[in-house]
């Protein structure tokens, strides 16, 4: 969601750390532990490094 929706596929959002800090607060309220700003940054980096583009065959399914 961070990469695809909030950053529109770009490597960084225009408002960067402010967004991550706010998202961290909201997720921590909802889910308690595990959503520090640092953890969110690491999740984002993991997604950028290991995301698998959709296969060509899946793109042709109507």
C-alpha positions, 0 to 999 in steps of 0.5 A: 500500500505504501509503495503502490497507493501513497507513492504512486509507484515512485521510490519515495513519496513527496512528503516522505518521513511525515507520512511514515510517522503518521502511518506508524501512529495510526497502525500502532493504535490499531494493532499495537506492536510492530509498526514503528516508523523504522519497521515500516521503513524496513517493510517498504525496503523489503517490498522494493527489493523482493516484490515480484511483478505480476506474471504475463499470463495473469495479465491476460486473464479477463 
